[in-house]
């Protein structure tokens, strides 16, 4: 199987990561398209025998960082993810709150969290993909999880109503 065919096979994973990274469907599709365009033009730089998936996520990360630098604006969270429609209302609300909390994480922590949890990459793969030391991956992941935990606990506390007689 050649690299072009393997690129095509990885599109669903790229779309899933882009959607979680950017927050809205249209922005994610644009990010995937820009990533594939960049990867196609730079395919000669890919080293045979290395992990193509990690290389593509590195390209996507760099494209996303370049976009963020160019706009200097945080991408707003778009419409809710389609999976929420098929869930019960309490589940959908928790998922919506989690999605919003993830979107509020700093970009470096969000990227590590999503690659480890959503894409199930090892710490080593994440470190190579983002070009950072493995210790940085572990600390960013720890901080991201702690911030998410705190945000979700605050969400739960904020929704409790006080009984007034």
C-alpha positions as CSV (number, residue, x, y, z in Angstrom):
1,X,0.0,0.0,0.0
2,X,1.4,3.4,-0.9
3,X,1.5,6.6,1.2
4,X,-1.4,8.2,-0.7
5,X,-3.7,5.3,0.0
6,X,-2.7,5.3,3.7
7,X,-3.3,9.1,3.8
8,X,-6.9,8.5,2.7
9,X,-7.4,5.7,5.2
10,X,-6.4,8.1,8.1
11,X,-8.9,10.8,7.2
12,X,-11.6,9.7,9.7
13,X,-9.1,9.9,12.5
14,X,-7.9,13.3,11.3
15,X,-11.5,14.5,11.2
16,X,-12.2,13.3,14.7
17,X,-9.1,14.9,16.2
18,X,-9.7,18.1,14.2
19,X,-13.3,18.3,15.4
20,X,-12.2,17.9,19.0
21,X,-9.4,20.4,18.6
22,X,-11.3,23.1,16.8
23,X,-14.8,22.6,18.2
24,X,-17.0,23.1,15.1
25,X,-17.6,20.9,12.1
26,X,-16.8,23.5,9.4
27,X,-13.6,24.6,11.0
28,X,-12.5,21.0,11.5
29,X,-13.2,20.1,7.9
30,X,-11.1,23.1,6.8
31,X,-8.3,22.0,9.1
32,X,-8.3,18.5,7.7
33,X,-8.3,19.8,4.2
34,X,-5.4,22.2,4.9
35,X,-3.6,19.3,6.7
36,X,-4.0,16.9,3.8
37,X,-3.0,19.6,1.3
38,X,0.2,20.3,3.3
39,X,0.9,16.6,3.8
40,X,0.4,15.9,0.1
41,X,2.8,18.6,-0.9
42,X,5.3,17.6,1.8
43,X,4.9,13.8,1.3
44,X,8.5,13.6,0.0
45,X,9.6,14.6,3.6
46,X,7.9,11.6,5.2
47,X,10.4,9.0,6.2
48,X,9.5,5.5,5.0
49,X,9.0,3.1,7.9
50,X,7.9,5.7,10.4
51,X,4.4,6.1,11.8
52,X,2.4,8.0,9.1
53,X,-0.4,8.7,11.6
54,X,1.9,10.5,14.0
55,X,3.4,12.4,11.0
56,X,0.0,13.5,9.9
57,X,-1.0,14.6,13.4
58,X,2.2,16.6,13.6
59,X,1.3,18.3,10.3
60,X,-2.2,19.0,11.6
61,X,-0.9,20.4,14.9
62,X,1.5,22.7,13.0
63,X,-1.3,23.9,10.6
64,X,-3.5,24.5,13.6
65,X,-0.9,26.5,15.5
66,X,-0.1,28.5,12.5
67,X,-3.8,29.4,12.1
68,X,-4.1,30.3,15.7
69,X,-1.0,32.6,15.5
70,X,-2.4,34.2,12.3
71,X,-5.8,34.9,13.8
72,X,-4.9,35.5,17.4
73,X,-8.5,34.6,18.2
74,X,-9.8,31.6,20.1
75,X,-12.1,29.5,18.0
76,X,-15.6,29.6,19.4
77,X,-17.3,26.4,20.3
78,X,-19.7,25.7,17.5
79,X,-22.9,23.7,17.5
80,X,-23.0,20.7,19.7
81,X,-21.4,17.4,18.6
82,X,-23.8,15.2,16.7
83,X,-23.5,12.4,19.2
84,X,-25.3,14.5,21.8
85,X,-28.6,14.2,19.9
86,X,-29.0,10.4,20.6
87,X,-28.3,10.7,24.4
88,X,-30.6,11.3,27.2
89,X,-30.9,15.0,28.3
90,X,-28.8,14.7,31.5
91,X,-26.1,12.7,29.5
92,X,-26.2,15.3,26.8
93,X,-25.8,18.2,29.3
94,X,-22.8,16.5,30.9
95,X,-21.2,15.9,27.5
96,X,-21.9,19.5,26.5
97,X,-20.3,20.8,29.7
98,X,-17.3,18.5,29.1
99,X,-16.9,19.6,25.5
100,X,-17.0,23.3,26.6
101,X,-14.5,22.6,29.4
102,X,-12.1,20.9,27.0
103,X,-12.5,23.9,24.7
104,X,-11.5,26.3,27.5
105,X,-8.2,24.4,28.2
106,X,-5.0,26.0,27.0
107,X,-4.2,24.8,23.5
108,X,-1.1,23.0,24.5
109,X,-2.9,21.0,27.2
110,X,-5.9,20.4,25.0
111,X,-3.7,19.0,22.2
112,X,-2.0,16.5,24.6
113,X,-5.3,15.5,26.3
114,X,-7.0,14.8,22.9
115,X,-4.1,12.9,21.4
116,X,-3.8,10.6,24.5
117,X,-7.5,10.1,25.2
118,X,-9.3,10.5,21.9
119,X,-6.6,9.1,19.5
120,X,-5.2,6.7,22.1
121,X,-1.6,7.6,21.3
122,X,1.2,6.7,23.7
123,X,3.1,9.4,25.5
124,X,6.1,8.7,23.2
125,X,3.9,9.2,20.1
126,X,2.4,12.4,21.5
127,X,5.9,13.7,22.3
128,X,7.1,13.0,18.8
129,X,4.0,14.4,17.2
130,X,4.1,17.7,19.1
131,X,7.9,17.9,19.2
132,X,8.1,18.1,23.0
133,X,9.8,16.0,25.7
134,X,7.8,13.1,27.2
135,X,7.9,14.7,30.7
136,X,6.2,17.7,29.2
137,X,3.5,15.5,27.8
138,X,2.9,13.9,31.2
139,X,2.8,17.3,33.0
140,X,0.5,18.9,30.4
141,X,-1.8,15.9,30.6
142,X,-1.9,16.0,34.4
143,X,-2.6,19.7,34.4
144,X,-5.3,19.3,31.8
145,X,-7.0,16.5,33.7
146,X,-6.9,18.5,36.9
147,X,-8.4,21.6,35.3
148,X,-11.1,19.5,33.7
149,X,-11.9,17.9,37.0
150,X,-12.1,21.3,38.7
151,X,-14.3,22.8,35.9
152,X,-16.7,19.9,35.9
153,X,-17.0,20.0,39.7
154,X,-17.8,23.7,39.5
155,X,-20.4,23.0,36.8
156,X,-22.0,20.4,39.0
157,X,-22.0,22.8,42.0
158,X,-23.4,25.7,39.9
159,X,-26.4,23.6,38.7
160,X,-27.6,22.6,42.2
161,X,-30.5,24.7,43.4
162,X,-31.0,25.8,47.0
163,X,-34.4,24.9,48.5
164,X,-36.1,28.0,49.8
165,X,-39.2,27.8,52.0
